[in-house]
Amino acid sequence: MKKLSLYFISLFTIAAFTACNENFEDWAAPQTNEPEDAKSLLFEVANTSTSFDLATISADSIELAKQTKLSNDAETTVTYDIQIDKAADFAAKLQCPATLSNGNLKVAKADLQKVVETLYGKRPEARSLVIRVNAYVATPKEQVSKAQSSNLNITVTPKAPLIESAYYLIGNMNGWADADASKLIKLVHSGNDVYDDPIFTALLKVPAACYWKVIPQSRVDALNAGTSSNVWGDGVLGCAINGDTSAEGKLITADPQAMQIEAAGWVRITLNMMEYTYKVEALGEISPYLWIPGNHQGWAPDKAPKLYSANMDMVYTGHLYLNGGFKLTGQPSWPSGGVGVDYGYSYFNTLTNNITDDGGNLAVAEGFYYVKSNMGTKAIEAAKTEWSIIGAAVGGWDPANDVVMSYDKTTNCWSVTTNLLAGEFKFRANKDWGINMGGTAEKLTFNNGTNLQIAAAGNYTVKLYLTNDESSYCTLTKN
């Protein structure tokens, strides 16, 4: 049985160490000049287990070690805590309170969970930890000595629900297309670790009496791999009562029934997969898009690039090539017969210096722009941008390492061929962090995305396709 032997150190004066058969005594120096007999404490503990899965432990506290020998007189009291870290240097300085009861050294399960989350995050994987026990010996005259054990290596798996990498909507909004994964509606995620950010959202227009369920990535993978003929199976999420019209509720996987959205229109669906809950917000007829026809594409709204309101808060953003005059439209067509709206120069109260009046239209000099329009406050801005790559993959995060990309307006693509190192990177505009893109290669998001990753060093062709927060992406091709 492996044992943790305690080494005693005075909190005020470093004491000499003496050893005998793995038991150690501390001869504490007095705190005051008043003489007092030295107190000694013999304490030996043995680990009872080295692996703990917090999801399977029902008790509120966990036994990390067992006392096998204790010797101190009644005039002294002993209290305990446990230091925990990834490595034996204990650099994180994390501690848990501990108790000794009936010879068992215990720590609260909630405290251990919190420590693991602090060191590693919430993902439920076995995590390697180093622990050591501190014992504090107090005499009646409040002299205190500290006893510190040798190190013990353990593994702890934090408690967390299963969260998959992606989730999809199925229902009346897509004809219950259970055999065609391409027709499922993928919820949006930040690209961060799903255990650090368990929120998935979707903005969509639904018909009246829209029934819906949630399909996890594993079911889509099974369909695509041909191991299943449809998306139904383990992991599908729904509610307890079929046709439940509640605006929010609990998601279940055992006999899941369909939720129902009663009124037609735009809605925002939010899933919190750490809590396994859903929320439905009715947004009415507000569109998440504004179209931008103009000189840059022949004034054709149906073929125009779109601004996107990620939060349906009347703030629309996007990236696009502009050349002279343009307008915003609330639909992919010009107003006709009193139906539809468009917005020119006179609509806005606040405009940036880049935007001028071109005979009633908005206008900018030729270039690639980040456009932001707050339709609630009638403000619009257009920042001309030149994009580059920055990060460890190009030699570091210093501005001197920015690798500038070239723009092709025919393909609407920023690109560069360059040598990249294994490591992280991001895209940013004008060699500044005010406008940047991160997330994943398949889905780039504005200013709050995680760093992207180059797995292996080499020469790469990087292509960046910027539209808006709904559909921007990049490709990384090793040459």
Number of C-alpha atoms within 10 A of each C-alpha: 6 9 19 23 23 26 24 29 23 21 16 14 12 14 16 13 12 12 11 7 6 13 18 20 21 25 19 24 20 19 17 9 7 7 8 13 8 11 19 18 22 18 23 20 23 19 19 14 12 14 16 18 15 20 12 10 12 9 10 12 17 19 20 23 23 21 18 12 12 13 10 14 11 8 10 18 15 18 14 20 20 21 21 27 22 17 14 15 9 15 10 13 9 13 19 19 15 24 19 17 11 8 14 20 23 22 22 16 19 15 16 21 18 15 19 25 19 13 15 15 17 22 20 21 15 15 20 17 19 17 21 21 27 23 23 20 24 17 17 10 13 12 19 22 29 21 25 21 21 13 18 20 17 18 17 19 22 27 20 17 15 14 19 14 14 17 25 22 21 22 20 18 20 15 10 16 16 19 16 14 19 11 16 23 19 20 18 19 22 21 22 15 15 20 20 12 15 19 20 20 22 20 21 15 19 19 14 14 16 19 22 23 20 25 26 22 19 18 22 24 14 16 19 17 10 10 10 15 13 17 25 17 14 13 19 23 26 25 24 18 12 14 17 18 17 13 14 16 18 15 23 16 16 13 12 18 21 21 29 22 24 17 14 16 17 20 21 16 19 19 23 17 21 17 13 18 17 22 15 20 14 16 18 12 11 14 18 22 22 25 22 29 25 22 16 20 16 11 16 17 22 13 14 21 23 26 26 24 23 19 13 17 13 19 21 23 24 25 24 24 21 23 15 18 24 25 20 25 22 20 19 20 18 17 13 8 5 6 9 13 13 16 19 18 22 11 15 16 10 14 16 11 10 14 19 17 15 14 10 15 19 24 23 20 14 14 17 21 21 20 17 19 24 17 15 9 12 16 16 22 18 23 20 20 18 17 24 23 23 24 23 19 23 20 19 16 16 12 11 10 17 21 18 19 19 15 20 10 14 7 8 17 17 20 21 17 17 15 15 23 20 15 18 20 24 23 27 23 20 16 22 14 12 9 16 21 27 22 22 20 16 11 19 30 23 19 16 14 19 19 17 20 18 16 12 12 13 15 14 18 16 19 20 23 19 23 22 24 21 18 14 20 21 18 14 14 11 15 10
